[in-house]
């Protein structure tokens, strides 16, 4: 009897293999997160662990299949040879919450999962609030480097204007939701449905909400429902269930068509894609899919991407799609993060105040020997593209901030002329009079109100900086150092996690939501995994 059952099982397997359509996925790079380190002993979960609904006695996979873009770390650049540093802004925060989620499951992230700028920009800093007329405020600060005692750190902080809720434009949102079989686990579709409900608190009668789902096929669940019709929208969300393979390309196409159909002139028209990124583009190639997103962006329809889940997260694809769709990319690992992204930070998520925002810093070679930008590796731009208003760059949402740190090697005897080279024949190699106290000049270009010609904001960064740094400066620097250390940066080899923990813990301020306290726990978690010490033995 057992033999018969075995034969029947084999026959059924063969038949299913012959009839099942193959799943084709284009993967640029496959990486594996380091094999998880088990906690040395089962312990009661901390407050931080409980806030994310995870106990370290949970089942942990031995390996995980995730896709990240390769990051080539920024090196030091000679300020005399290449004084200009140009990059597009980035307000994404997906890397931080993904790193937090991996640590929650006792996994040390691999290097390419860690984007330093997204770690830094997860936190809000105390920057001056600009007026609508000014659009942006810029704050700079200089302090000592934790990476090398002889170096300095330059912090640049940008604060965007915040649109008053009563002044927000009408919104046409299309929820594009992945309901394929890969979305079945609790941290995916169930979390997605509950997170989306937070958004409904801020939508008004004149706003429109549509919903498209995709799996083996696509379908329209809602078509232009009033934003304040909470009952109808929640009912549609509650009915969603997962199953089937994934035809992501077809779903994106249908969502954009629906957004175009319900387009609001002078309004905010946006597709919000929620997925783990593990989808096929169907009959459409990656290039065709990206071209469609770019074309729709030109017509005023933008794309925001929300990532969910682990094990098969395609971070590279989701980051890429959000970039070309002039939107942001967030990773939601908990109901708390869902509320942050889709309620507390919703206006920054869906309302852009400036487009094609670029930064260029010109370093003074008489003061600065060399410099390196921490993070923003995949946002670097050619220097000549800074004033090219046709060149695409990142967008800034309502009330959003952008923070960047540079490590600087000061020039020894900066006031003296450079005697290591012969005097130049056709130009002087001496500093311009009056610039001796300037470290750098900051420039920023951005477009507002649908204009195709960019505005420019300039600011001189002088040597005369405060001797005692703000807590904001130091805490953000601790986050930058943590990201660098976690990436195994060559510049962090002399820095310990204990030193980073001390720097962060001594500089916590304005932490009503507890995000900074959670960061302290993340550092302690890495120390615990690295040293096999229980969390209870680690002190701040």
Long-range contacts (C-beta under 8 A, 24 or more apart in sequence): 21-245, 23-245, 23-280, 24-280, 25-278, 25-279, 25-280, 26-281, 26-286, 27-67, 28-67, 28-69, 28-316, 29-67, 29-68, 29-69, 29-70, 29-316, 30-65, 30-67, 31-66, 31-67, 31-68, 31-110, 31-112, 32-63, 32-64, 32-65, 32-66, 32-110, 33-63, 33-64, 33-66, 33-102, 33-107, 33-108, 33-109, 33-110, 33-113, 34-107, 34-108, 34-109, 34-110, 35-62, 35-63, 36-60, 36-61, 36-62, 36-105, 36-106, 36-107, 36-108, 37-106, 37-107, 37-108, 37-529, 37-532, 38-106, 39-106, 39-528, 39-534, 40-532, 40-533, 40-534, 41-534, 43-534, 43-535, 43-536, 46-521, 46-535, 48-517, 48-518, 48-521, 49-104, 51-334, 51-336, 51-514, 51-518, 52-100, 52-101, 52-104, 52-333, 52-334, 52-336, 53-334, 53-335, 54-104, 54-105, 56-106, 58-105, 60-105, 60-106, 60-107, 61-311, 64-107, 64-310, 64-311, 64-312, 65-311, 65-312, 66-113, 66-310, 66-311, 66-312, 66-313, 66-314, 66-315, 67-277, 67-313, 67-314, 67-315, 67-316, 67-317, 68-110, 68-112, 68-113, 68-315, 68-316, 69-112, 69-315, 69-316, 69-319, 69-320, 69-378, 70-112, 71-111, 71-112, 71-114, 71-115, 71-377, 71-378, 71-487, 72-377, 73-377, 73-487, 73-489, 73-490, 74-372, 74-373, 74-374, 74-375, 74-376, 74-377, 74-380, 75-372, 76-370, 76-371, 76-372, 76-407, 76-409, 77-370, 77-371, 77-372, 78-369, 78-370, 79-363, 79-364, 79-365, 79-368, 79-369, 79-370, 79-371, 79-411, 80-365, 80-418, 83-362, 83-363, 83-364, 83-365, 84-360, 84-361, 84-362, 84-363, 84-383, 85-360, 85-361, 85-362, 85-363, 85-371, 85-373, 85-406, 86-358, 86-359, 86-360, 86-361, 86-380, 86-381, 86-382, 86-383, 86-385, 86-386, 87-358, 87-359, 87-373, 87-376, 87-379, 87-380, 87-381, 87-404, 88-357, 88-358, 88-359, 88-376, 88-379, 88-381, 88-393, 88-394, 89-158, 89-357, 89-358, 89-359, 89-379, 89-393, 89-394, 89-396, 89-402, 90-117, 90-118, 90-121, 90-376, 90-379, 90-394, 90-402, 91-121, 91-328, 91-348, 91-394, 91-395, 91-396, 91-397, 91-400, 91-401, 91-402, 92-118, 92-121, 92-319, 92-322, 92-328, 92-329, 92-330, 93-118, 93-121, 93-122, 93-330, 93-331, 94-118, 94-307, 94-315, 94-318, 94-319, 94-329, 94-330, 94-331, 95-119, 95-331, 96-122, 97-122, 97-330, 97-331, 97-332, 97-333, 97-337, 98-307, 98-313, 98-315, 98-331, 98-333, 99-486, 99-522, 100-333, 100-518, 100-522, 101-310, 101-331, 101-333, 101-334, 102-310, 103-522, 103-525, 103-526, 103-529, 104-333, 105-310, 106-529, 108-486, 108-526, 108-529, 108-530, 109-486, 111-486, 111-487, 111-488, 113-315, 114-483, 114-486, 114-487, 115-375, 115-377, 115-378, 115-483, 116-374, 116-375, 116-376, 116-480, 116-483, 116-484, 116-487, 117-374, 117-375, 117-376, 117-379, 117-404, 118-375, 119-375, 119-479, 119-480, 119-482, 119-483, 120-374, 120-375, 120-403, 120-404, 120-405, 120-476, 120-479, 120-480, 120-483, 121-401, 121-402, 121-403, 122-479, 122-515, 123-475, 123-476, 123-479, 123-515, 123-516, 123-519, 124-401, 124-510, 125-157, 125-401, 125-403, 125-472, 125-476, 126-470, 126-472, 126-509, 126-510, 127-157, 127-158, 127-159, 127-401, 128-159, 129-159, 129-161, 129-162, 130-159, 130-160, 130-161, 131-161, 132-161, 134-161, 135-160, 135-161, 135-353, 135-354, 135-446, 135-448, 135-455, 136-160, 136-161, 136-354, 136-396, 136-444, 136-446, 136-457, 138-442, 138-444, 138-457, 138-459, 140-442, 140-459, 140-461, 140-465, 141-465, 141-466, 141-469, 141-470, 141-473, 142-439, 142-461, 142-463, 142-465, 143-465, 143-469, 143-473, 143-474, 143-477, 145-407, 145-408, 146-477, 146-481, 146-495, 146-499, 146-500, 146-503, 147-407, 147-481, 147-484, 147-491, 147-492, 147-494, 147-495, 148-407, 148-491, 148-494, 150-409, 150-410, 151-407, 151-408, 151-409, 151-410, 152-407, 152-408, 152-410, 153-405, 153-406, 153-407, 153-408, 153-477, 154-371, 154-405, 154-406, 154-408, 154-439, 154-440, 154-461, 155-403, 155-404, 155-405, 155-473, 155-476, 155-477, 156-359, 156-361, 156-403, 156-404, 156-405, 156-406, 156-442, 156-461, 157-401, 157-402, 157-403, 157-472, 158-359, 158-396, 158-401, 158-402, 158-403, 158-444, 159-401, 160-353, 160-354, 160-396, 160-397, 160-398, 160-399, 160-400, 160-401, 160-402, 161-353, 161-398, 161-399, 162-347, 162-398, 162-399, 163-347, 163-351, 163-353, 163-398, 163-399, 165-202, 165-347, 168-268, 168-347, 168-351, 168-398, 169-264, 169-266, 169-267, 169-268, 169-351, 170-204, 170-206, 170-207, 170-208, 170-264, 170-266, 170-267, 170-268, 171-203, 171-207, 171-208, 171-227, 171-264, 171-267, 171-268, 171-269, 171-270, 171-350, 172-207, 172-208, 172-210, 172-224, 172-259, 172-262, 172-263, 172-264, 172-267, 172-268, 172-269, 172-270, 173-203, 173-207, 173-208, 173-209, 173-210, 173-227, 173-270, 173-271, 173-272, 173-350, 174-209, 174-210, 174-211, 174-212, 174-255, 174-256, 174-258, 174-259, 174-262, 174-270, 174-271, 174-272, 175-209, 175-210, 175-211, 175-212, 175-222, 175-272, 175-274, 176-212, 176-213, 176-214, 176-251, 176-252, 176-255, 176-271, 176-272, 176-273, 176-274, 177-211, 177-212, 177-213, 177-214, 177-240, 177-274, 177-275, 178-213, 178-214, 178-215, 178-246, 178-248, 178-251, 178-273, 178-274, 178-275, 178-276, 178-279, 179-213, 179-214, 179-215, 179-240, 179-241, 179-242, 179-243, 179-244, 180-214, 180-215, 180-216, 180-242, 180-243, 180-244, 180-245, 180-246, 180-278, 180-279, 181-215, 181-242, 181-243, 181-244, 181-245, 181-246, 182-242, 182-246, 182-276, 182-278, 182-309, 182-312, 183-242, 183-275, 183-276, 183-308, 183-309, 184-242, 184-243, 185-309, 187-308, 187-309, 187-310, 187-333, 188-242, 188-276, 188-308, 188-309, 189-240, 189-241, 189-242, 189-308, 191-308, 191-332, 191-334, 191-335, 191-338, 192-274, 192-306, 192-308, 192-332, 193-237, 193-238, 193-240, 194-335, 194-338, 195-306, 195-332, 195-335, 195-337, 195-338, 195-339, 195-341, 195-342, 196-237, 196-274, 196-338, 196-342, 197-234, 197-237, 198-338, 198-339, 198-342, 198-343, 198-346, 199-342, 199-343, 199-346, 200-227, 200-230, 200-233, 200-234, 201-343, 202-343, 202-346, 202-347, 203-227, 203-228, 204-228, 208-262, 208-264, 209-233, 210-255, 210-258, 210-259, 210-262, 211-236, 211-237, 212-251, 212-254, 212-255, 212-258, 213-240, 213-251, 214-246, 214-247, 214-248, 214-250, 214-251, 214-254, 214-279, 215-242, 215-243, 215-244, 215-245, 215-246, 215-247, 216-244, 216-245, 216-246, 216-247, 217-244, 217-247, 217-250, 218-247, 218-250, 218-251, 218-254, 220-254, 220-258, 223-258, 223-262, 224-261, 224-262, 245-280, 246-278, 246-279, 246-280, 247-279, 247-280, 247-282, 248-275, 248-279, 248-280, 248-281, 248-282, 249-279, 249-280, 249-281, 249-282, 249-283, 249-284, 249-289, 250-282, 250-283, 250-284, 251-279, 252-289, 252-292, 252-293, 253-284, 253-292, 256-292, 256-293, 256-296, 256-301, 259-296, 259-301, 260-296, 260-299, 260-301, 263-300, 263-301, 268-350, 268-351, 268-352, 269-300, 269-301, 269-302, 270-301, 270-302, 270-303, 270-304, 270-327, 270-350, 271-301, 271-302, 271-303, 271-304, 271-325, 272-303, 272-304, 272-305, 272-306, 272-350, 273-303, 273-304, 273-305, 273-306, 273-318, 273-321, 274-305, 274-306, 274-308, 275-305, 275-306, 275-307, 275-308, 275-318, 276-307, 276-308, 276-309, 276-312, 276-313, 276-314, 277-307, 277-312, 277-313, 277-314, 277-315, 277-317, 277-318, 278-312, 278-313, 278-314, 279-314, 290-320, 290-321, 290-324, 293-321, 293-324, 293-325, 294-324, 294-325, 296-325, 297-324, 297-325, 297-326, 302-326, 302-327, 302-352, 302-395, 303-327, 304-328, 304-329, 304-330, 304-349, 304-350, 305-329, 305-330, 306-330, 306-331, 306-332, 306-341, 307-331, 307-332, 308-332, 323-394, 324-392, 326-352, 326-355, 326-392, 326-395, 327-395, 328-395, 328-397, 340-513, 344-513, 347-397, 347-398, 347-399, 348-397, 348-398, 348-399, 348-400, 349-397, 350-397, 351-397, 351-398, 352-395, 352-396, 352-397, 352-398, 353-396, 353-397, 353-398, 353-400, 353-448, 354-395, 354-396, 354-446, 354-447, 354-448, 355-393, 355-395, 355-446, 355-447, 355-448, 356-389, 356-391, 356-392, 356-393, 356-394, 356-395, 356-445, 356-446, 356-447, 356-454, 357-393, 357-394, 357-395, 357-396, 357-402, 357-444, 357-445, 357-446, 357-447, 358-385, 358-386, 358-391, 358-393, 358-444, 358-445, 358-446, 359-402, 359-404, 359-442, 359-443, 359-444, 360-386, 360-442, 360-443, 360-444, 360-445, 361-406, 361-440, 361-441, 361-442, 361-443, 362-440, 362-441, 362-443, 363-408, 363-439, 363-440, 364-431, 364-435, 364-438, 364-439, 364-440, 364-441, 365-411, 366-411, 366-414, 366-415, 366-431, 366-435, 366-436, 367-410, 367-411, 367-414, 367-436, 367-438, 367-439, 367-463, 368-408, 368-409, 368-410, 368-411, 368-439, 368-440, 369-409, 369-410, 369-411, 369-412, 370-408, 370-409, 371-406, 371-407, 371-408, 371-409, 372-406, 372-407, 372-491, 373-404, 373-405, 373-406, 374-404, 374-405, 374-406, 374-407, 374-480, 374-483, 374-484, 375-404, 375-405, 375-480, 375-483, 376-404, 386-443, 386-445, 387-445, 389-445, 389-447, 389-452, 389-453, 389-454, 396-446, 403-476, 405-476, 405-477, 405-480, 407-491, 408-439, 437-462, 437-463, 437-464, 438-462, 438-463, 439-463, 471-507, 471-508, 471-509, 472-507, 472-509, 474-503, 474-506, 474-507, 475-503, 475-504, 475-507, 475-508, 475-509, 475-516, 477-503, 478-503, 478-504, 478-507, 478-519, 479-504, 479-519, 482-519, 482-522, 482-523, 482-526, 486-526, 497-523, 497-526, 497-527, 497-530, 498-527, 501-527, 501-540, 502-540, 505-540
